Amino acid sequence: MSYSTITRAMVSYVESHVADPYLDLKQMGRRFGFSENYIRELFASQVGMSIMHYYKRRRIILSAAQLLRTDRSVLDIALEWGFGSHEAYTRAFSKVMGMSPRAFRRARPAVGKAQLLPGVYGLELLGEAEFNPEKRRSIVGHMKQDSILLHDIQQVKYGSYGSCTPFPICVKAVAEYLGDDVSYPYIMAATGAAFRLVWNTKKWDLSNVDIYHAFTESNQVYGLGAKALGREFSFLGREETTAREDFLAFIEERLEKGYPCIALGIIGPPEPCIVAGYEHNGDSLLGWNFFQEDQEYAGDVSIAENGYFISRNWWENTDTQAVMCLGPIIGERVASREVLGQAVTALEGRKECSYAKGILAYDAWREMLLEESHFTSEVYDSLFTKLLVQNDATQCLADGRSQGAAYLLELAARQPGQDNEKLEKAASHFRKVSDCAMEMSGLIGDWADVDAMLRHLADRKVREELAKLILQARAEDEAALRSVREYLQ
């Protein structure tokens, strides 16, 4: 093994263990087949600093990212990253970053992806010279790598950022990694996810909640994710003529420049996930997936040391439907008036093929709930599917409208005195929609007792109560839509 390969492997190993409270050099030596002393000497000679200095510096960088991206106290972050006191953390932080944690949070310098070594990317303080670039060039040169890994991307899962909508969650994680300082409510609003509601009038459709239904053009919402960040957007769908090699070439080209990809599928259903690396010339893909711990879908998936999935059968999964990338910055982020214009488009009642969208979706939803013939079957699977569709709709509203309300209040706070009453009024209506959705969920029950949930959904009286709440939510969405229109006028 050449020194260049060993160096990349050692740096990648430390990056995979940087969140560990202690870096076990004896264990690392065993993994590489070297003594602990040789590991120390080789790392220092090739990277330019001691391995423990590197490890501690990387922990400070990642803690700095939390200062920017969360409202947690400095002490909580200090304790999480292994510092015994506020003072000890402040001393160590100031030595690396040149300012105290509080000053850093106020100044909000950019932290995002940087090349640590060719083929290895992680978070760094942007605008600063990358660590020892001449040493890295002399080690690795410009050879194409058979593996690339982007470290430090935030895990995506249901509940990330307090949300349950996969695509905006992925966009936010990528934005953080790239150093874009944007809020999650902004991403939900800018993609249209906060304002969508869709109902298939022909059947109880589990795809109602899919984000690509939000607008007329199915892929529009993905491009809006890039536009929200002012970044270049590229997309490759899986057509009959698309080959595995086409997907790999797309992914490798972006990863080699340090840009994560967002794919549909890879593991399980065609939900968005993050592709953060590849091994063995693309034979395996690595990243974060919402289903990577679900044994129904992930039986042949292994987990890397940093938590990323490792999937070799990603192409054999026929639900791997597309891959896209939010690339270099090419312009300004989307303007607030355009975001609100998209909100109006998503909320307006309309019929597209068999789908009722926006305000009209409420009518189709209510009508199907009250149609008794849909609930006469005693087949378990049939009723369970209806329960899932009902749950998806309520979660879509609860998550979306609460995030939409948060975005409107953020917008009002940024531009005081600009007719904010209408924004605040619309936010209030959206929150009431979210409240209605939560009340609907309460009527159905808790997932700890699925049989009880099925009984409640089959109960005519419960469905009548649900129908009343649907009418209330519809009225609040209409009122919010009026307020947004008035603001735009």
N, C-alpha and C positions, 0 to 999 in steps of 0.2 A: 504494500500500500504506500503511495507517495505521500510526502509531507503535506502537499496541498489537500489531498483527500482526508488525511488524518486531521488537519486543522479544521476543515469544514465540519467533520464529524464531531470533533470536540466542542466547537462553538455551538453546533446544533444540539448536542447533548446538554450543555449548560443551559441553553435557551429553553429546552424542554423541562428543566428542573429549576428554573429561576424562581418559581413560585413556592418551591419547597423551603421550609424554614432553615434547612441546613443542607449544604452541598457535601455529600459523602464522597470524598476523593478516593478512599479505599475501594468503594463499590465501583466508582467510575474507572479506576485502574483495572479492576477485574473485568469490566465490560470490554475494555480495549486491549486487555492482555499485557498491560504495562504495570510497573510499580507506581506507587503514589508519587515518589520523588521524580520519576521520569515524566509522568503526566504534568507535574508542576513545571519542570524545566522546559519541556517541549512546548507547552502552551505559552509560557512567557517569551520564549525565543521567537516563536512564529507569530504571535498576536501582538506582542509589544507591551503587555502588562501581565501581572500575576493572575492566575486563574481566580483567586478569591477576590482580588480587586475588581476584576471583570464582573464576577457574580454579584458583588455588592453594588456596583454601579448600575447594573441592569435592574436590580430590585428597586433602586431609587428612581430610575426612569419609569418603571411600571407604576410605582406609587404616585409619581407625578401625574401620570395619565389619569389616575383615579381622582386626584385633586381637581382636575379640569372637568371630569365627566360625571362627578357625583357631588351631592351636597353633604357627604359624610364629614364628620369633624376630623381635624388634623390628627387628633389623638387616636381616634378609631383606626385611621389608615396607618398610623405609626405602629400600633399594636399588631395589626394584621400582618405587617411586613417585618415583624420580629424585633422592633425597637421597644425597649422597656419603658421609655418615657418620652414625653413631648420634646424635652430638651435634647435627648440623645438623637432623636430623629432630625430635629432642626439642625444640629451640628453636622450630621452626615449629609443631609440634603443640601445644605448651603455649600459644603465642600465640593459637591458634584455639580450643582445647578447654578451656583453663584448668587443665590438669594434664598431667603427663608421660604418654607412652604406657604405661609400666608401671602407673602409678596408674590410668589409664583402664581398663586390662585388669582390674585388681583390683576397681575399683568397678562395672564392667559397667553403665554407663548405657545406656538404650535408644537404638538407632539404627534408624530406620525411615523409611517414606515420609512425605513432607511436600509440600505444594503450594508449588512454587517460583514459579510464575505460574499463573493459571487455564489449565488445559489442559496444564500441564507439571508433572510430579511427579518427585521423586528422593529419595535418602536424605538424612536430616538427623538431627542430635542431637535426639531427641524431648524434650518438656518445656520446651524453650527457645522463646522467641518466634520465629516465622518471620521471615526476613529482610525488613525494610522492608515490612510488610503494607499500610500506608497508601498507599505509592507504587504497589504492585501494583494495589490496588483502583482508584486513580485512573486507571491506564493502561487496564485491561481492563474493569472493571465486571462485570456479571453476564450478559453475552450468552452464549448457547449457542455453543459452539465447533464448527467443522467438522472439527477434528482434535484429538486428545488423545494424549499420549505419556507413559508412566510409565517413567522412566529408571532405570538402576542395578539392574535385576532380574538376578540371577545366571543365566547361561546354563544351560539344561538340555540334557543329552546323555547317551548311554550312557557310564557311568563317573563321572558327577557324584556326589559324596559317596561314591565307591567302590562304587557300586551300579549295577544294570541294570534297576531297576523304575520305569517312567516316572511313575506317579501319585504315589508318595511323594516322588520327586525334585522333581516340580512343587510339591507341598505345602511341602517344605522351602524351595525358592526363594522361594515366596510368603511363607512365614513369616519368612524373613530380611528380605525387603523391607518387611514390615509391622512389623518390630521385635520379633518373638516369639523369645525366647531358648530354643529347644528343640533337642534333639539329633536327628540323623537316625535313630539306632536307635530312639528313642522314637516317631518318626513311623511307621517301619516296623512297630513293634509295635502302636501305637494304631490303625492302619488294618487290622490283621490280615494285612498283606502278608508279614510275617516268618514267619508260621506256616501259609501256605497250601500245598496240593498238590492238584491236580485231574487226573483222567484220564478221557477219554471212552472208554467200553468198546466203542463201536460202530465207531470209526475212529481213525486217527492224526490227531489234531485239533490244528491250530496254535493254536487258541484255548484250549487247556488252561491255558496260563500266564496268561491274562487275569485281572486282579485282581478283576473283578466276579463271578467264580465262587467267591470265597472263602467267601461266606455264601449262605444260601438266597435272600435278596432281592438282586437283582443290583446295585441302586444303593446298597445299604447302605454299602459300603466308601467311597463318595465322601463321604457324610455324616459318616463317622467321621473323615475328614481335617479337616473343620471342627471337629468335637467335640474333636479332639486339641488344637486351639488355643483352644477356648472361644469360637469365632466363629460368627456366623450363617451358615447354609447356604442357598443358593438354587440351583435346578437347572431347566434347560429342556431337554427331550428333543426330538428331531426326529421328530415324528409325521406322518401323512399330511396333517393339517390345519395343520401348522406352516409358516409362511412365513419367507422370508429376513428380512423386516422384523421379525418377532418376535425372531429371534436378534440382529439389530442393536440393537433397543430394549433387550434384556436387557444386551448388552455395553456399550452407550453409557451406560446408567444407572449401571452399576458403575464403569466407568472414570472417569466424570465426578466420582465421589466418591473417586477415587484407589485403587480396589481392582482388582487384576488379576483376570482370569478364567482358568479352566482349561477348555479345550475338548477334545473328542474329535474328532480329524480335523484339519481345516483344510488340512493338507498330508499326503498319503499316507494310511496306515491309520488306523483310529479309535483311535490311541493318545493319551493325554493330552498336551497342550502348553499353553503360556502365551500368552494374548492380552494384550498390554501397551499397545496403542494402536490408533487408527484414523485414517484420512485421508479427505478428500473426503466427509465425512458418512457414513463407513462403507463407501465403495466399496472401500477397501483395509483389511485388518487387518494389524497388526504384532505381533511377539512372538518367542518361541523355540519351535522345533519340532525333534523328534528327527530329522526327515527333510528339513530345509530345505536340506541340501547333497547330498542323494541325487538324482542326475539322473533316476532312474526315476520319482520322484514330483514333483520340484521344477523341472521344465523351464520352467514359466512363473512361477517365483518369483524376485523380486529381493531384494537384501540392502541394508538401510539402513546408514548410516555407523557406527552403534553395534553392528552385527552382527545386529539383529533381521531376521526375514524380512518381506517385504512381499508379501501375497497378495491378488490381486483375484478369483481364481476359487475362493475358499474355499467358497462355497455350491454351486458346480457339482460339487465333490468330494462324492459321495454317502456317503463315509465320514465326513463331518462330521456326527456323530450327536448331540452334546449340548454344552451349555455350562453351567458352574457357577461359583459365586463363594463364596469364604470371606470373609465381610464383617466388620462391626464385632464387637467383643468383646461377648458377651452373658452370659457366665458363666465358671465355673471350667473349667480343662482337665480332661479325663477322669481319674478316679482310677486309681491303679495296680491296684487290685483288679479294676476293670472291664476294664482292658487285659488282665489275665491271664485273666479270664473269657472274653473274646473269643478269646484264644489257645486255650483249651480247646475252644471251639466250633469253631474252624477246624481243630484237630488231630483231633477225634473222628471216627472212621470212620463214614461214612454214604453212602447212595446217593440221588442226586437226579436224576430222569429217567435219562439215559444216563451221567451223570457219577458216578464214584466219587471221594469226597472224603476229605481227611484221611488217616488210617492206611490206609483201604481203597484209596486211590489207588495205594499201593505194589503191592498184589496185582494190580490190573488192569494196571499198567505192566509188571510182571514177566511176567505171563501172555502179554501181546502180544509181548514181546521173544522169548519162547521158542516162540511159535507159528510153526512153520517155513513154513506157507503164506503168511505175510506177507512172506517174503523169497525166494520162488521167482521172482518177476517180475524180468526183466532191464531193465525200463523205468527209465531214469535218473531221471525226474521222481518216480516212485513211491518209490524208495529215498531220493532227496534229501529228500522231504517227511518221511520217517521220521527222517532224520538231524536235520532242524530241530526236530522234536517232541522227540526224545531230548535234543538240546542245550538246548532250552527248559526241560525238566524238571530237568536237572542245574544249570543256571544259577539257576533258581528256588530250589532247595535251597541251593546254595552261598551265594547272596546273602542269601536270607531267613533261614536258620538262623544264619548268622554275625551278622547284625544283631539277631536275636532274642536270641542269647547276650549280645551287647554291652548290650542294653537291661536284661536281668536283672542283669548285673553293675553297671550304673549304679544300678539300683533298690536293690541290696544296699548299695552305697556310700553312698547317701543316707539309709539307715535302719539304722545299725549296731545289732546286738543284737536284731534282730527276726526270728529264725529264718532267717537268711540262708543257712544251710547248704543248704536245699532249693533256693533260687534259684541258688546257685552250682553245685549238682549238676545242675539242669536246664540251666544254661548250658553245662556240660561236655558233656552229651549232645547238645545242639544243635550244638556245634562239631564233634563227631564226625560228625554228619549232613553238615555242610558239607564235612568232609574226605572222606567217602565220595563225595559228588558230584564233588569235584575229582578224585578217583581215577578215577571213571567217565569224566570228560572226558579224562583222560590216556590211557585205554584206546582211546578213539575216535581221538585224534590232534589235530593242529593245523590250523586253517583255512587255513594256507598251502598245504596239500596236500589239497584236497577229495576227489580220487580215492582217496587212501589212506584217508581217513575213511570213505568209502562202502564200500570193501573190508572194513575192520575191522567195520563194522556188519553187513555181510552174513555175516561169519564166525561160524559157530555157536559156536565156542569162545570168541570174544570176548563174544558175547551171554550165554553161560553165566557168564562172569566178572562181567558187568554185573549179572546176576540175583542173584549172591551179594552184591554190594555193595548192591543194592536191599534185600535181606533185612536186611543189617547196619544200613542207614539206618533201616529200619522199626523195628527193635528199639530203636535209640537214640531215635527220636522217641517211641516208646511209653514208654520210661523217663523221658524229659523230661516227657511228659504226666502221668505218675504223680507226679513231683516237684512240678509246678505245682499239681496237685489237692491234694496233701498240704499245700502251703503255704497254699492258699486255705481249707482246712478248719481 
